[in-house]
């Protein structure tokens, strides 16, 4: 009888430990960018290395009330590495926004006027900018898609083009991440 309870307890402990793990946001971006913590990594993180990344953000969901998960990737990047011991000061993040994603960086007022709903990305974009993330908006997309810089969330920077911003950031040591 004792063996039966022992094995049942062991099984419950295993199930509990699997279910207890959950994705977490923070500590840099509190409301977005939930990630799994990975224990016992074979390929160790260089916690003192400077991580300079640029995300090429060109796609957006067709559903205008849906969050752009490509933008959220920057929040996941920051939170994942911070949770693993990389300091915020060692992470430099930029997003180059163009094409269909142009709409995702406009103000709630402009978004609501065009799509009838608040911009589902506005709060996330603001949290990212508050954490020091740069948003570079393609000037070519701004004009071709008719999203003037004046309609973008405060802090978005206008560039000549996405191509120019991507090249210059990579020349400055940023590594391109394209999802």
Backbone as CSV, one residue per row, in Angstrom:
resi,resn,N_x,N_y,N_z,CA_x,CA_y,CA_z,C_x,C_y,C_z
1,UNK,0.816,-1.191,0.000,0.000,0.000,0.000,0.862,1.259,0.000
2,UNK,1.932,1.270,0.761,2.813,2.427,0.807,3.452,2.701,-0.541
3,UNK,3.819,1.647,-1.286,4.401,1.830,-2.612,3.409,2.506,-3.544
4,UNK,2.156,2.117,-3.417,1.113,2.696,-4.266,1.010,4.205,-4.019
5,UNK,1.001,4.632,-2.769,0.927,6.049,-2.439,2.202,6.790,-2.838
6,UNK,3.328,6.101,-2.696,4.595,6.712,-3.099,4.585,7.030,-4.591
7,UNK,4.205,6.048,-5.402,4.195,6.266,-6.850,3.133,7.281,-7.267
8,UNK,2.002,7.275,-6.595,0.962,8.254,-6.879,1.461,9.662,-6.529
9,UNK,2.132,9.798,-5.401,2.695,11.085,-5.001,3.765,11.543,-5.988
10,UNK,4.594,10.617,-6.415,5.636,10.942,-7.386,5.024,11.394,-8.707
11,UNK,3.995,10.709,-9.145,3.302,11.074,-10.384,2.681,12.462,-10.254
12,UNK,2.044,12.735,-9.134,1.426,14.049,-8.929,2.480,15.155,-8.897
13,UNK,3.629,14.875,-8.293,4.709,15.847,-8.255,5.211,16.158,-9.669
14,UNK,5.353,15.145,-10.493,5.786,15.343,-11.882,4.760,16.165,-12.662
15,UNK,3.493,15.827,-12.522,2.435,16.557,-13.219,2.411,18.009,-12.737
16,UNK,2.520,18.219,-11.439,2.503,19.574,-10.892,3.673,20.396,-11.427
17,UNK,4.863,19.786,-11.483,6.026,20.549,-11.951,5.881,20.912,-13.420
18,UNK,5.248,20.101,-14.222,5.012,20.416,-15.628,3.977,21.537,-15.737
19,UNK,2.902,21.414,-14.976,1.839,22.414,-15.049,2.224,23.727,-14.380
20,UNK,3.157,23.694,-13.445,3.534,24.898,-12.718,4.303,25.879,-13.598
21,UNK,4.967,25.351,-14.615,5.712,26.243,-15.494,4.740,26.973,-16.408
22,UNK,4.911,28.265,-16.479,4.062,29.061,-17.355,4.894,30.179,-17.963
23,UNK,4.395,30.718,-19.034,5.067,31.841,-19.673,4.869,33.086,-18.815
24,UNK,5.912,33.931,-18.769,5.846,35.148,-17.963,6.325,36.332,-18.779
25,UNK,5.677,37.465,-18.569,6.145,38.732,-19.131,7.078,39.381,-18.110
26,UNK,7.662,40.500,-18.495,8.531,41.244,-17.603,9.916,40.630,-17.554
27,UNK,10.844,41.257,-16.984,10.728,42.441,-16.155,10.801,43.772,-16.928
28,UNK,11.103,43.722,-18.215,11.266,44.980,-18.958,9.945,45.458,-19.539
29,UNK,9.231,44.578,-20.213,7.927,44.911,-20.790,6.879,44.140,-19.985
30,UNK,6.153,44.849,-19.161,5.277,44.214,-18.174,4.073,43.499,-18.766
31,UNK,3.471,44.052,-19.796,2.188,43.529,-20.273,2.263,42.724,-21.559
32,UNK,3.447,42.603,-22.130,3.605,41.911,-23.403,4.897,41.107,-23.382
33,UNK,5.013,40.183,-24.319,6.262,39.448,-24.461,6.456,38.337,-23.455
34,UNK,5.407,37.543,-23.236,5.537,36.405,-22.328,6.451,35.343,-22.955
35,UNK,7.319,34.770,-22.119,8.257,33.739,-22.573,8.371,32.627,-21.539
36,UNK,8.847,31.494,-22.003,9.142,30.362,-21.131,10.541,30.536,-20.565
37,UNK,10.741,30.150,-19.329,12.086,30.094,-18.769,12.651,28.720,-19.100
38,UNK,13.866,28.702,-19.589,14.515,27.452,-19.986,15.605,27.130,-18.968
39,UNK,15.446,25.998,-18.329,16.401,25.562,-17.317,17.445,24.640,-17.954
40,UNK,18.607,24.599,-17.350,19.673,23.673,-17.750,20.016,23.767,-19.229
41,UNK,20.258,24.970,-19.683,20.610,25.176,-21.090,21.995,24.603,-21.386
42,UNK,22.114,23.930,-22.501,23.423,23.443,-22.939,24.210,24.580,-23.593
43,UNK,23.534,25.390,-24.378,24.160,26.531,-25.042,23.908,27.740,-24.156
44,UNK,24.910,28.135,-23.416,24.775,29.167,-22.385,24.736,30.581,-22.976
45,UNK,24.003,31.444,-22.315,23.913,32.850,-22.686,25.166,33.572,-22.213
46,UNK,25.685,34.430,-23.068,26.782,35.307,-22.677,26.146,36.544,-22.049
47,UNK,25.967,36.500,-20.749,25.206,37.529,-20.036,25.829,38.914,-20.098
48,UNK,27.125,39.001,-20.329,27.794,40.297,-20.377,27.962,40.835,-21.793
49,UNK,27.570,40.052,-22.792,27.709,40.490,-24.186,26.654,41.538,-24.519
50,UNK,27.006,42.452,-25.416,26.029,43.439,-25.880,25.222,42.804,-27.018
51,UNK,23.907,42.850,-26.870,22.994,42.296,-27.871,22.330,43.458,-28.598
52,UNK,22.728,43.687,-29.830,22.166,44.763,-30.650,21.388,44.102,-31.784
53,UNK,20.064,44.287,-31.766,19.223,43.621,-32.763,18.295,44.606,-33.447
54,UNK,17.997,44.306,-34.700,16.995,45.056,-35.444,15.991,44.045,-35.984
55,UNK,14.725,44.350,-35.768,13.635,43.524,-36.270,13.043,44.197,-37.499
56,UNK,12.900,43.437,-38.564,12.289,43.915,-39.806,10.799,43.605,-39.709
57,UNK,9.986,44.633,-39.507,8.555,44.461,-39.275,7.797,44.949,-40.502
58,UNK,7.307,44.012,-41.309,6.614,44.412,-42.529,5.196,43.861,-42.639
59,UNK,4.883,42.836,-41.877,3.552,42.229,-41.970,2.689,42.612,-40.780
60,UNK,1.390,42.461,-40.983,0.421,42.815,-39.957,-0.808,41.931,-40.148
61,UNK,-1.498,41.609,-39.067,-2.709,40.798,-39.218,-3.776,41.531,-40.036
62,UNK,-4.542,40.779,-40.766,-5.657,41.362,-41.521,-6.717,41.924,-40.575
63,UNK,-6.891,41.272,-39.433,-7.847,41.713,-38.417,-7.301,42.973,-37.757
64,UNK,-7.944,44.102,-37.986,-7.446,45.380,-37.468,-7.565,45.506,-35.956
65,UNK,-8.235,44.563,-35.300,-8.318,44.600,-33.844,-7.304,43.641,-33.202
66,UNK,-6.454,43.018,-34.021,-5.488,42.038,-33.518,-4.118,42.669,-33.305
67,UNK,-3.444,42.198,-32.284,-2.090,42.624,-31.953,-1.120,42.124,-33.022
68,UNK,-0.140,42.932,-33.363,0.890,42.502,-34.301,1.945,41.724,-33.516
69,UNK,1.932,40.421,-33.664,2.850,39.546,-32.913,4.298,39.737,-33.349
70,UNK,4.522,40.271,-34.545,5.894,40.554,-34.975,6.492,41.676,-34.132
71,UNK,5.694,42.670,-33.812,6.172,43.743,-32.925,6.397,43.181,-31.524
72,UNK,5.504,42.305,-31.096,5.645,41.712,-29.763,6.928,40.890,-29.639
73,UNK,7.487,40.452,-30.753,8.746,39.711,-30.717,9.838,40.516,-30.020
74,UNK,9.834,41.824,-30.196,10.829,42.663,-29.514,10.631,42.609,-28.003
75,UNK,9.389,42.588,-27.549,9.102,42.464,-26.109,9.562,41.098,-25.599
76,UNK,9.318,40.060,-26.392,9.779,38.723,-25.993,11.305,38.682,-25.898
77,UNK,11.973,39.290,-26.876,13.433,39.328,-26.868,13.945,39.970,-25.581
78,UNK,13.421,41.159,-25.255,13.868,41.869,-24.059,13.575,41.079,-22.788
79,UNK,12.349,40.597,-22.651,11.968,39.881,-21.424,12.728,38.567,-21.275
80,UNK,12.859,37.822,-22.358,13.543,36.527,-22.314,14.978,36.686,-21.834
81,UNK,15.670,37.660,-22.389,17.068,37.833,-22.010,17.206,38.444,-20.617
82,UNK,16.326,39.369,-20.268,16.380,39.940,-18.916,16.082,38.874,-17.863
83,UNK,15.106,38.017,-18.129,14.796,36.928,-17.197,15.975,35.965,-17.050
84,UNK,16.838,35.943,-18.056,17.992,35.037,-18.044,19.277,35.714,-17.579
85,UNK,19.169,36.959,-17.100,20.313,37.604,-16.493,21.051,38.628,-17.341
86,UNK,20.570,38.925,-18.539,21.199,39.959,-19.362,20.643,41.309,-18.912
87,UNK,21.517,42.275,-18.664,21.044,43.578,-18.201,20.404,44.351,-19.353
88,UNK,19.451,45.198,-19.000,18.770,46.048,-19.987,19.781,46.905,-20.736
89,UNK,20.824,47.346,-20.053,21.852,48.192,-20.662,22.628,47.458,-21.751
90,UNK,22.646,46.151,-21.695,23.364,45.364,-22.703,22.492,44.982,-23.896
91,UNK,21.262,45.499,-23.934,20.370,45.191,-25.059,19.970,46.472,-25.768
92,UNK,20.247,46.526,-27.041,19.839,47.642,-27.898,18.910,47.060,-28.955
93,UNK,17.697,47.595,-29.023,16.679,47.026,-29.909,16.084,48.123,-30.781
94,UNK,15.965,47.815,-32.068,15.318,48.722,-33.018,14.339,47.914,-33.867
95,UNK,13.241,48.552,-34.236,12.281,47.955,-35.162,12.195,48.856,-36.382
96,UNK,12.340,48.275,-37.546,12.142,48.996,-38.796,10.774,48.572,-39.310
97,UNK,9.863,49.544,-39.365,8.461,49.265,-39.692,8.155,49.785,-41.088
98,UNK,7.537,48.909,-41.889,7.176,49.288,-43.257,6.066,48.378,-43.765
99,UNK,5.679,48.604,-45.005,4.690,47.792,-45.705,3.385,47.735,-44.906
100,UNK,2.782,46.543,-44.790,1.484,46.388,-44.124,1.507,46.774,-42.656
101,UNK,2.668,46.688,-42.018,2.774,47.013,-40.588,2.732,48.517,-40.326
102,UNK,2.744,49.320,-41.367,2.721,50.780,-41.194,1.563,51.231,-40.319
103,UNK,0.418,50.599,-40.468,-0.771,50.989,-39.708,-0.612,50.747,-38.209
104,UNK,0.276,49.861,-37.835,0.385,49.451,-36.432,1.094,50.453,-35.537
105,UNK,1.668,51.495,-36.126,2.392,52.485,-35.322,1.729,53.860,-35.376
106,UNK,0.456,53.902,-35.817,-0.248,55.190,-35.820,-1.025,55.352,-34.508
107,UNK,-1.375,56.581,-34.201,-2.066,56.900,-32.947,-3.451,56.246,-32.901
108,UNK,-3.978,56.134,-31.697,-5.343,55.620,-31.537,-6.340,56.459,-32.327
109,UNK,-6.169,57.771,-32.275,-7.096,58.667,-32.971,-7.090,58.400,-34.480
110,UNK,-5.915,58.317,-35.073,-5.806,58.063,-36.511,-6.291,56.656,-36.857
111,UNK,-5.981,55.709,-35.998,-6.373,54.310,-36.233,-7.892,54.175,-36.186
112,UNK,-8.482,54.782,-35.155,-9.934,54.700,-34.987,-10.652,55.355,-36.176
113,UNK,-10.115,56.448,-36.662,-10.703,57.135,-37.816,-10.680,56.225,-39.056
114,UNK,-9.606,55.481,-39.219,-9.465,54.614,-40.401,-10.173,53.265,-40.251
115,UNK,-10.097,52.682,-39.047,-10.541,51.295,-38.873,-11.700,51.112,-37.897
116,UNK,-12.107,52.172,-37.209,-13.248,52.088,-36.313,-12.956,51.494,-34.945
117,UNK,-11.709,51.181,-34.662,-11.304,50.632,-33.358,-9.998,51.289,-32.937
118,UNK,-9.711,51.224,-31.628,-8.421,51.711,-31.149,-7.300,50.830,-31.695
119,UNK,-6.121,51.405,-31.814,-4.954,50.654,-32.269,-4.580,49.631,-31.193
120,UNK,-4.705,48.334,-31.494,-4.389,47.320,-30.486,-2.904,47.271,-30.137
121,UNK,-2.077,47.936,-30.926,-0.628,47.912,-30.724,-0.102,49.138,-29.989
122,UNK,-0.921,50.162,-29.826,-0.448,51.443,-29.295,0.197,51.313,-27.919
123,UNK,-0.439,50.615,-27.021,0.104,50.472,-25.668,1.420,49.695,-25.682
124,UNK,1.467,48.636,-26.481,2.687,47.831,-26.568,3.833,48.655,-27.164
125,UNK,3.545,49.393,-28.227,4.561,50.244,-28.844,5.076,51.254,-27.822
126,UNK,4.182,51.841,-27.043,4.595,52.822,-26.037,5.468,52.180,-24.964
127,UNK,5.086,50.992,-24.495,5.907,50.300,-23.486,7.299,49.987,-24.037
128,UNK,7.354,49.587,-25.300,8.653,49.301,-25.916,9.496,50.567,-26.010
129,UNK,8.886,51.667,-26.452,9.635,52.925,-26.543,10.077,53.406,-25.166
130,UNK,9.219,53.240,-24.158,9.587,53.617,-22.791,10.794,52.812,-22.297
131,UNK,10.974,51.613,-22.858,12.105,50.756,-22.486,13.339,51.039,-23.341
132,UNK,13.243,52.038,-24.233,14.397,52.416,-25.033,14.449,51.820,-26.432
133,UNK,13.410,51.116,-26.832,13.373,50.532,-28.178,13.112,51.639,-29.188
134,UNK,13.871,51.625,-30.276,13.695,52.596,-31.349,12.731,52.051,-32.399
135,UNK,11.835,52.901,-32.866,10.933,52.569,-33.970,11.293,53.466,-35.146
136,UNK,11.739,52.861,-36.235,12.109,53.589,-37.434,11.080,53.260,-38.511
137,UNK,10.419,54.290,-39.009,9.333,54.134,-39.976,9.841,54.469,-41.374
138,UNK,9.589,53.586,-42.284,9.991,53.738,-43.677,9.264,54.922,-44.319
139,UNK,10.019,55.914,-44.775,9.427,57.072,-45.433,8.699,56.706,-46.717
140,UNK,9.183,55.691,-47.389,8.537,55.252,-48.629,7.155,54.658,-48.328
141,UNK,7.075,53.863,-47.265,5.779,53.304,-46.851,4.858,54.388,-46.334
142,UNK,5.422,55.358,-45.626,4.623,56.461,-45.113,3.850,57.135,-46.239
143,UNK,4.545,57.418,-47.339,3.892,58.092,-48.461,3.041,57.142,-49.307
144,UNK,3.569,55.974,-49.623,2.816,55.067,-50.510,1.566,54.503,-49.845
145,UNK,1.600,54.343,-48.530,0.450,53.791,-47.802,-0.375,54.886,-47.125
146,UNK,0.052,56.126,-47.303,-0.663,57.296,-46.797,-0.832,57.304,-45.283
147,UNK,0.291,57.077,-44.607,0.374,57.205,-43.149,1.421,58.271,-42.848
148,UNK,1.031,59.546,-42.804,2.019,60.599,-42.548,2.629,60.456,-41.156
149,UNK,3.867,60.886,-41.033,4.575,60.787,-39.755,3.807,61.483,-38.639
150,UNK,3.035,62.510,-38.968,2.257,63.237,-37.958,1.183,62.348,-37.322
151,UNK,0.812,61.261,-37.998,-0.195,60.347,-37.447,0.420,59.211,-36.643
152,UNK,1.735,59.143,-36.573,2.355,58.041,-35.843,2.444,58.352,-34.353
153,UNK,2.605,57.322,-33.583,2.763,57.437,-32.140,4.016,58.269,-31.866
154,UNK,3.924,59.170,-30.924,5.039,60.055,-30.586,6.288,59.231,-30.268
155,UNK,7.386,59.608,-30.898,8.650,58.895,-30.688,9.068,58.053,-31.873
156,UNK,8.132,57.753,-32.778,8.472,57.016,-34.002,9.316,57.951,-34.860
157,UNK,10.402,57.426,-35.398,11.317,58.215,-36.224,11.124,57.886,-37.699
158,UNK,11.109,58.873,-38.535,10.957,58.685,-39.973,12.332,58.484,-40.601
159,UNK,12.452,57.452,-41.421,13.694,57.207,-42.155,13.425,57.352,-43.650
160,UNK,14.475,57.486,-44.426,14.321,57.568,-45.872,13.581,56.342,-46.390
161,UNK,14.011,55.182,-45.922,13.393,53.925,-46.351,13.716,52.844,-45.336
162,UNK,12.983,51.750,-45.404,13.290,50.593,-44.562,14.656,50.035,-44.944
163,UNK,14.927,49.991,-46.245,16.222,49.473,-46.702,17.376,50.271,-46.106
164,UNK,17.256,51.593,-46.134,18.307,52.460,-45.602,18.493,52.220,-44.104
165,UNK,17.404,52.197,-43.364,17.487,51.990,-41.914,18.103,50.629,-41.591
166,UNK,17.696,49.588,-42.313,18.245,48.246,-42.070,19.744,48.199,-42.349
167,UNK,20.168,48.811,-43.435,21.594,48.819,-43.778,22.389,49.591,-42.731
168,UNK,21.927,50.795,-42.388,22.673,51.613,-41.436,22.763,50.949,-40.065
169,UNK,21.658,50.374,-39.595,21.701,49.702,-38.290,22.668,48.518,-38.321
170,UNK,22.640,47.750,-39.401,23.569,46.616,-39.494,25.013,47.102,-39.591
171,UNK,25.246,48.219,-40.279,26.587,48.800,-40.323,27.052,49.231,-38.936
172,UNK,26.097,49.540,-38.056,26.402,49.960,-36.689,26.396,48.802,-35.701
173,UNK,26.461,47.578,-36.200,26.606,46.407,-35.337,25.312,45.716,-34.921
174,UNK,24.170,46.185,-35.407,22.920,45.509,-35.106,22.805,44.255,-35.959
175,UNK,22.241,43.199,-35.392,22.025,41.947,-36.112,20.550,41.870,-36.502
176,UNK,20.311,41.522,-37.749,18.947,41.453,-38.282,18.252,40.175,-37.810
177,UNK,17.054,40.369,-37.272,16.176,39.253,-36.947,14.901,39.458,-37.735
178,UNK,14.616,38.501,-38.588,13.432,38.588,-39.433,12.567,37.359,-39.187
179,UNK,11.364,37.593,-38.720,10.435,36.483,-38.469,9.260,36.616,-39.384
